[in-house]
Amino acid sequence: MMLLAAPLVVSVYAWPARWAAARASVPPVMVSAPDLPATYNAAGFDQVVMKTYGRLQLAVERGEGCYLWDSSGKKYLDFCAGIATCCLGHANSRLIEAISKQIRTVHHVSNLYYIPNQGELASKLVATSCHDKVFFCNSGAEANEAAIKLARKYGHTVLGADVPVVITALQSFHGRTLGTITATGQTKYQKNFGPLVPGFEYVPYNDVEALEALVKKINGGGPLSGLRRKKRKVAAILLEPLQGEGGITPSTKEFFQAARRLCDETGALLMADEVQTGMGRTGKFWGYQQHGVEVDVLTTAKALGGGVPIGAMMCKDACNVFQPGDHASTYGGNPLACAAGLAVMDAFEQDKLLENVQARGDQLRKGLDAMAARLGKGVVKEVRGWGLIVGVELSADTTFLAADVGAALLEAGMLTVAAGPKVVRLVPPLVVTKDQIDGALATLEAVLVKLGA
Ligand SMILES: Cc1ncc(COP(=O)(O)O)c(C=O)c1O
């Protein structure tokens, strides 16, 4: 049972103030399942937890595989997966065993010492990519902070820049720290948090000419004033292989190839933010591998620990300018987080996870394309994505938003997360089964038919 039939969230990252205000009056709600708490006091929660999120009126009690149960015992098919994070689903036996064993052995010691399973996880990660070294942290934003610091140091020390500039894309999303909201090419995340961090410039995503022109403008000088009198140089181009929060927009091969060429010509680093696309979600282990274009630096988090907080920045030896003392994290790569990371890697190696993403991704895509054709352009504008990160963009003509679809799906027992006002995002656990994809397709179509009627 839902706690409240209230207007629901467009995206966890953008909760309209009027909805938040409407939710402030949510009373504690009685639920009935005998083996679960008799009440869930959402108002009590809101009294003590900062309202930085627009939470759905749903209190999750437990999970198993691709299902979650709420505090009333209602079951949901989870096509949100903790926002593309729980790659092994919920209560996964590999994760349970690995973490339980590790916490009984040693869970945290700091990076003052060698941590054997951190080294083991790093070896496995570098074997999956074109990178040589790994820095571990705890989240996607932190991984991007590490990449931005690496790029700046590289810009100063290798490229001889006074002002190293990082180019990112409009509609990107890179995190919520000051550095990463600045890297994020969407003003809604930056509003009221100025002054922002200097040294970032933006290009329209997939616009090769704009990227070429911007690199030329930065490196070629341009009108001199203030900071520009100093030597500005492009230190890095930071791109998501597929923009997640920006609306599930895959990059084009031409754009990535152009970025690679421009980096080769200027000495700048090509950096891929794979926080959402990483670890098999796109059907390749890393999203950059979709285009066969190598990147110098890669950041990841979300799926890396299957939901246990861990992030990583990986780079090639050629651009590894970090030295002891340059960067650090108390928790980064601790034994507990690395045990989770190794359990995820085991699943990839032993459970044919990547093959499952490819097969289930194809099934999902074919099903959605067929559904879109049946419903017509008046309802679905476009289906796009790679593997198991897919967006269904609603037609501009629909009277309903992705949030309304999300609300109706929730009611129907399925969880999704919007990626912008009109895009329904489907990011199930990578262990999703054929029947679960069929079930999700049927539920989504029924909901869209009902909303469109
Ligand atoms: C592409 C991308 N980069 C960075 C982040 C930030 O990750 P975190 O919330 O773990 O800091 C996200 C989160 O959604 C993301 O999708």
The ligand as an SDF file (V2000), in Angstrom:
LIG
                    3D

 16 16  0  0  0  0  0  0  0  0999 V2000
   27.0260   10.4100  -14.5210 C   0  0  0  0  0  0  0  0  0  0  0  0
   27.0100   10.6800  -13.0430 C   0  0  0  0  0  0  0  0  0  0  0  0
   28.0940   11.2380  -12.4800 N   0  0  0  0  0  0  0  0  0  0  0  0
   28.1460   11.4790  -11.1650 C   0  0  0  0  0  0  0  0  0  0  0  0
   27.0830   11.1870  -10.3460 C   0  0  0  0  0  0  0  0  0  0  0  0
   27.1600   11.4740   -8.8820 C   0  0  0  0  0  0  0  0  0  0  0  0
   27.3170   10.2870   -8.1620 O   0  0  0  0  0  0  0  0  0  0  0  0
   27.1130   10.2750   -6.5890 P   0  0  0  0  0  0  0  0  0  0  0  0
   25.6730   10.5820   -6.3390 O   0  0  0  0  0  0  0  0  0  0  0  0
   27.5170    8.8940   -6.1780 O   0  0  0  0  0  0  0  0  0  0  0  0
   28.0060   11.3130   -6.0170 O   0  0  0  0  0  0  0  0  0  0  0  0
   25.9330   10.6000  -10.8900 C   0  0  0  0  0  0  0  0  0  0  0  0
   24.7680   10.2810  -10.0570 C   0  0  0  0  0  0  0  0  0  0  0  0
   23.6930   10.0410  -10.5260 O   0  0  0  0  0  0  0  0  0  0  0  0
   25.8960   10.3450  -12.2780 C   0  0  0  0  0  0  0  0  0  0  0  0
   24.8350    9.7850  -12.8680 O   0  0  0  0  0  0  0  0  0  0  0  0
  1  2  1  0
  2  3  1  0
  2 15  2  0
  3  4  2  0
  4  5  1  0
  5  6  1  0
  5 12  2  0
  6  7  1  0
  7  8  1  0
  8  9  2  0
  8 10  1  0
  8 11  1  0
 12 13  1  0
 12 15  1  0
 13 14  2  0
 15 16  1  0
M  END
$$$$
